Amino acid sequence: MKKVETHKGKRWNVAVTQEAIETKLTSGLSVHPIVSHLLANRGITTVEAGQTFLYSTMDDLLDPFTLKGMREAVEEIERVLASNGSIVIYGDYDVDGITATSLMYRFFSRLGANASYYIPERQSEGYGLNLEALEYLIQEKTDLIISVDCGISSYDIVEAVRDRVSMIITDHHTAPPQIPRATAVVNHKQPDCPYEDKNLSGVGVAFKVCQALWKRRTGEEYGDDLDIVALGTVADVVPLVGENRIIVREGLRKMTESPNLGIKALIEVAGLTGKAISAGHIGFTLAPRLNAAGRVTHATRAVELLITDSSQEAMEIAEELQETNAERQQIERAIFEEAYQAVLAQGTLAEQCIVVAGEGWHPGVIGIVASRLVEAFYKPTMVISIHDGIGKGSCRSIDNCNIYDVLCSAKDVLIQFGGHSQAAGFSVKADQIDDLRNRASAYCREHLVDTDYIPIIDIDGIVSSEDISIDLIDQIATLEPYGMGNSTPVFAIPDIAVQNLYPMGFQKNHCKIVLQGQQGPVDAVAWQGEHYMQEIFADDPVKIAFTLQKNEWQGTVRPQLIVQDMSPLQEQREQLTVEGLRKMYVVVKNVFRSPTAPKYIVEREALEGKPREMTPREVILSLEVFKELGILQEEVIEDGRHVYRWMQVKQKLELHTSLTFMNYSQEGS
């Protein structure tokens, strides 16, 4: 149901202009001043750094042999290849692990190696190396196990098998104090590693191994399967700077022009055929379909998609993953709705942080549900799946709250936990979930203030409506691909009037906004922005934060704002009166009594017939009062619209029973 309460918006963090640096960049790089401003915002303060960021190529990739452990790894791989020994690539079930496994399997297959792969099952085996799986691989006479995207924290497990099988650890996660004593360890984050770029993903490290081996064998640079590397790099949300930026940019080009058969099939089933694939397409469309395999079924199916040489098989698997993703979405939606209602039911218990639990909730999607709850409530959130008296939890947090520290404050009631400031996981006995909620709430009460519960939006720059053009969009596109460390530029107009608003989408849950620009109307779209229809009206002055994109319609290309935040400039305190409500009651009743009386009315009809002295907001509030008194019943019809039906009420109506009336009338103030 829609809420009449005012949308509170976000806190704006507007980047400061660095005039001297930006002038130098504009001149030295021959770029638009806005591009210079965006570069400076991203910490690029010299012409040399700007040239590297904007124009670097595959020739600028670092020497893979400067990675600590790389020479030992290459020598061991060459030894096993020379004896035709068996190699198993041990991966992980997320997209980074799936792509790293696929990349390395394809590479060794190209070399004619005796290679296979193993990915643990999410629910029964969990993340990373596990001893039972390694014992099985040793029993199968494996000569070399190469981990990808995991292993750096598995000292004890590696120690248990190191005398019986050769192991190479390739990983990108933060290195613990004890590094596994494997045959070789390749991880740019391990101590004393001189490799300059510390931002590689798991598939990025695997790619460097392939590069090194290929260079040792052929003397040439290796650049195959960059679309697979780009897919995993973007999906793992590592900073898209340095080598990652080069790899993703080149990988996206390959993905658009001549993609891997599996990726091509995935693009087709996702409805992206013919489009220039962007990092956004990977993050929001392609990666979730691969991820669904690891969350709902088994990640090996996603690997099979990326390594197949058959177009027919690729399409069959892609369609299967499409269905699996739809199943994942259905499971996720059901759990989210249940969790959302649980938060509302908790009332003040969820005031500082959110802790919700459900018996039998699918553990593969609780992290996504936690993220959606943070979006909905903007509070530190823990979602727990309970099985056999044990809860498996996933956490997501807000900007100024370190969720790992929250868990530390409750460590005595947890079985185990781990993670970092914004995301973490844990397990807890079901009968101690209430204790966990109390501890977490106490921590947040002590360490957070009221403003911490208001989302922050980083604004790259203030512009006017006349600055917005196709040329500006083309200029800022030179910063693509966007991602962590190089986010899509966000601009703001601090004062502009609204011309009109329209609901969009099948369920009318999106909003099109036409702004009164200095040189004509400016179009904007607010996804999931139906609340703006209740808060903002024609001629209202607003402040608006947005990203920019092109909108092509019937051969015409125009700029379009994608709303990130919008709020009215004038705080208006509406007031409901008994007389005003009486007049609105007559308006609504007359609509239903007319000769062509409809079965229902919508807000537009109430607004069109409103008394002259009432504001549009007061009309919407009046409808809310009538709902609370039982005069109207709000429903959602087939096309997704919210409508109001007239109800026959015989008992005496008492206005003081309406919370909305008490909040917005002199009687209640």
Secondary structure, 3 states (H helix, E strand, C coil): CCCCCCCCCCEEEECCCCHHHHHHHHHHHCCCHHHHHHHHHCCCCCHHHHHHHHHCCHHHCCCHHHCCCHHHHHHHHHHHHHCCCEEEEECCCCHHHHHHHHHHHHHHHHCCCEEEEECCCHHHHCCCCCHHHHHHHHHCCCCEEEEECCCCCCHHHHHHHCCCCEEEEECCCCCCCCCCCCCEEECCCCCCCCCCCCCCCHHHHHHHHHHHHHHHHHCCCCCCCHHHHHHHHHHCCCCCCHHHHHHHHHHHHHHHHCCCHHHHHHHHHCCCCCCCCCHHHHHHHHHHHHHHHHHHCCCHHHHHHHHCCCHHHHHHHHHHHHHHHHHHHHHHHHHHHHHHHHHHHHHHHHCCCEEEEEECCCCCCHHHHHHHHHHHHCCCEEEEEEECCEEEEEEECCCCCCHHHHHHCCHHHCCEEEECCCEEEEEEEHHHHHHHHHHHHHHHHHHCCHHHHCCEEEECEECCHHHCCHHHHHHHHHHCCCECCECCCCEEEEEEEEEEEEEECCCCCEEEEEEEECCEEEEEEECCCCCHHHHCCCCCEEEEEEEEEEEEECCEEEEEEEEEEEEECCCCCCCCCHHHHHHHHHHHHHHHHCCCCCCCECHHHHHHCCCCCCCHHHHHHHHHHHHHCCCEEEEECCCCCEEEEECCCCCCCCHHHCHHHHHHCCCCC
